[in-house]
C-alpha cells in the first residue's frame, strides 16, 4: 500500500521534470539559433521542438515545417525543395503600407505612400502573381529594369492608380514599350538615366500621342551602407549629375513636355544597414525635389528607391547582414525628413514611392534539404574488427606511444601529450612514405591520432581562454554535414558575396545538439560549403547540429525569398528544385495549394544545347555495338536503354533517403 502511494507521485514528479527539461531545451534552441529575433513573427519553434511558420504573423496559427516536408514526400516531391508561404508576402506588403500610413497620419504629412515591387528581386511567376494579388487593395505596382521584365509586367492587370516604373538603361525598343504601356492604360513612368534616353522619348513623342510620364533619376552625393555602398554616391553608374538634371529640364521645356515630368528618383543601394545614411540621402534628395519644383516643374512623386534592410542575423545592428532600424522607423524617418524639407522650402508634399523588394520577398520562402551523411563526426566508435592491427601485435614504437597517450591523457597533461602525439604521427607518416609501415598500420595511426585530438579538445574546453592552437584544431575537427542540394543553385549569395542566411534543423529542438558542424553540398566544387553562420554578437564558423540517427534529418535555409532564385546558376547542372506553396485556411488548418516539380535532367541538358534524341540515338549505337560483339544480349541492351531514358527524365538531386 505504502509502495503504491510513494510510486504514483514519483512517476508524476519524474514526468514533470522531463517536461520542464524539454521546455528548457526548446528555449535554449530558440536562443541558440536566434529564431525569435530574425523570424520577425513568422517563424518560431513550437513546444514539440518543430520549426513552425506563422504565415499571418499570428502566434496561435502555425504550420509545422517537418509536416509540410512529410506531405511533400508522400506526394513524391522529396527534398531539396522550396516551401513558399504567400500569406507572408501579404503580411509584409501590409506592414510596409501600414508603417507609412501611420507615419503620415502622425506627422501631418500631406502626401501619400505608394509602393512598387522590383521585378529583379524574384521574377518567378508564382511570386509575382502573389505580389499583384496581395497588392490590389494597396494600389501596389511593379518596377522593371529590362525589356524582358517589362514584357512580363505588361500582362498583369494592376489597380488603376498603381504605378509601373521603368528603370535601367534603355534603347529605342524599351522606350517604345513605355509608349505601348501608356496606350494600354498603364500608369507608367519611364525613369531617365541619361540625356540620350530623354532624347529618344522626345523624338518618339513627336510621332506618338501616348507619351508616358517621365522620371529623372538623380545621382546623389550621399552614399548608402553595407555591401552595396559603392553602388551609390558620386561614382555610381546610375543617375543624372546635377548638370545633366538641368539639361534634361531644359530639354523637356524645349519640347513642351514639362508637364510629363512626374517623378524624381534616387536609390542608394540594397540592404541599407544604417538608418543615418538613408536620412542623409533623403535630405539631399528632398532638396533637389524642392529646387526642381521652384523652377516651375510639378513632379508629384518622389521615388526614394528600395534598400530597406532585412535583419538576417537578428542582431538589429549595422552589420552587413542586419539593419539597425525597424520598418516603422524607416517610414517615420522618411516621412519626417521629407515633410520638414518641403515645409521649409514651401513646396507641395509629394507622394512617396518606395521600391523595396528584399524586405517584402525574403521571409516568404524556405529552402529545405536532407542531410545525407556526416563526415568526421564526433564519434569515438572503434573501427570494425579486422580493419586495424591488434594493439598487442604493434611493431612500431610510434603506434604504441600513440596508444599510451590516448589511454593516459588527462586535464593536467593534455597539452604536452597532444604535442607528443603530433611528433609521433609525423614520424609514422614518414615511415609509411619510406615503405616501412603497412596500410592497416597507417589506418590505426590515423584513428589513434584522431581520438587523441578529440580528447585534447575536450580537456581544452574546460579552460576559460582556449589557446589559438586548440581553436585552430577545433576548426579542423568539425563535422561536415553533406546536404542534398547545390549552394550555387539555392543560396548563391552565400557563395558569391558571403551573405549570411539563418540555418537550422527543422526538428529535434527538444534535444541538445552535440555536433559542431559545417555544411557541404553535393556539387563537385570545394566552394560548395557553408562555414559561416549567423550569431547575434558575432559570426560563427560552425553550426550546432544533432548527432546522426536512422531518421531523416532536414535543414532549413531561411529568408531566401529575395534574389536567390533570380541569381541561381546551374553549376554541375543542378537545376531548380521542387516547390510547395502552403496556405493557412480560415479554419486554422493548412494545405499545400500547389506543387511544382524541379528541373528534370533532360531539360537541363537541352538548356545547354544538347538534343536528347541525339543522345538516345548515340546510346543505342553504343549498345548495338556491344550486342554485335556478344558482350550484351538484346534483352540486356533494351533494359539498359530503358533505364537511361528513365534516369534522364528524373530529378538531378540525390533520390530517396539513406
SULSUL-V873939 format. One record per helix or strand. SS is the DSSP state (@ for helix, = for strand). FROM is the first residue (numbers start at 1). TO is the last residue. If there is no record, write none. Layout:
SS&FROM&TO ; SS&FROM&TO
This chain:
@&2&33 ; @&35&38 ; =&43&45 ; =&51&53 ; =&63&64 ; @&65&74 ; =&81&84 ; @&86&107 ; =&113&118 ; @&119&121 ; @&125&134 ; @&136&138 ; =&141&144 ; @&147&153 ; =&163&166 ; @&172&183 ; =&187&192 ; @&195&205 ; =&213&218 ; @&229&231 ; =&240&240 ; @&242&254 ; @&258&260 ; =&261&265 ; =&272&272 ; @&275&294 ; =&301&303 ; =&308&308 ; @&327&345 ; =&351&354 ; @&358&364 ; =&365&375 ; @&391&393 ; @&397&408 ; @&414&434 ; @&439&460 ; @&468&477 ; =&479&483 ; @&487&490 ; @&492&496 ; =&503&505 ; =&515&520 ; =&529&530 ; =&533&533 ; =&540&540 ; =&543&545 ; =&554&557 ; @&564&567 ; @&571&573 ; =&578&584 ; =&590&596 ; =&600&600 ; @&601&606 ; @&612&628 ; @&634&648 ; =&651&651
